[in-house]
Amino acid sequence: MGYTHYFEHTEISQEVWDKIVLDCKLVCKDQPIEDDLDGSEPKFTNTFITFNGVDYDGHETFDLNRKGSAGFTFCKTAAKPYDLAVTACLLIYKHHSPDTMILSSDGDDEDWVDAKKLVWDILGV
């Protein structure tokens, strides 16, 4: 068990996905994240977004795919520092494509305040 975010989503258009990727890159630019597999830069591509926290501040890899989740999926962050980037990206996805994602979390509204502020401060949404 641990602090987890749950998100089921369906395939979206490339046009909408490109907006999500652009916004996630902007919001995550100064966040403590890296690629989970080799410690390189996080991946924001035309088909997926994937990252984790840095070293011991990571937990489970966050994966978001343009093709959808093929059902129920989740990311257990254990509320580590990269949780801010995860929640911000989930908010961005939900903003651009509200009808294609079902989003829930072990956190309550207070746990999402920092992500909402980060997205607002950088993107104004």
N, C-alpha and C positions, 0 to 999 in steps of 0.2 A: 504494500500500500504506500501511497505517497501523494503529494500534491500534483494533480493531473488535470489536463485540459482534454476535452473530448470533442471531436469534430468529424461529422460525416458530410461529405460534399460530392457533388456530381460534376461531370465534365462541363467546362465553360469555354467560351470562344477564345481564340488566340488574342483578339483585340482587348477583351476584358483582362485576360491573364497578363498581358504586357503591362497594363496599368498597375496591376497588383505587384508585379515584379519591380517595376520602377519605384513605386511608393515604398515597398519593403526595403529595397536597397537604400533609399534615402534615410528611412527611419533607423535602419540597423547599422548605418555607416560607422557610428562611434560606439557601438555596443560590443561587449566582450564575447564575441562568437567566432567560431572557426569551423572548418569542415571536420566532421567527426572521424573520418577514416584516416586522414594523413596530416591533420593539423594545418592544412592550407587554408586559403580564403574560403569563406562560406560560399555555397553555390546558389546563384539566382539565375536560372536559365529560362529558355523559352518553353520548357516543359515541367520544371520542378524547382522548388526551393528546399534547401537542406542545410542545416547547421546544428551545432551543439555549443555548449559553453566551453570555455578554455580550460584545459587540464582538469583539475579536480572540481572546478566550478561547472562542469558539465554533468549531465545525467543521461537522459534518453535523447536521441537525435530527433529534431523536429523535421518532419518531411511533409511537404505540401505539393500536390501534383495537379497540373492542369486537367488531366484526364479524370480526376476524382479519386475518391478514397476506396472505391469498391466495397463500400459498407462502413461499418463502425471503425474508427481509428482514434488514436489518442497520443499524447505526448506527456510523459511524466517528467516534470522539471524539478521536482522536490523544492520548488520555490528558490532555486539557485539563481544567481545574477542574470543568466541568459533568459530567464522567464519573461523579463521585460520585452525582449525581442520577439519571443514566441507570441505573447499576448498581443503585441502591437501588430504583428503580421496577421494574426487571426482577425483582429478588428479591421484591418485594411481589406482583407478578403471579404468580410461580411459587409463592409461599406460598398465595395464595388459590385458584389453579387449576392445581395441579401437572401434571395430566394433559392440559392443553390447550396447553402450550408446550414446545417443544424449544429449549433455550438453550445456547449455547456462546460462547466468547470467545477472543480472542488472548491475553488475560491468564490467569494461573494463579491458584491459590487466594490467594496473597499479595496479588494485585492487587484482590481483592474484600473484603479484611479491613475496610477503612474503611467500605464500603457495608454490610456485615453489622453492624458496630458501630453505625452511624448508625440503621439500621432497628431494631436491638435497643434502643438508648438511647431512641428516641422511641416505638416501638410495643410493645416487649417480645416481639417474635417474631423 
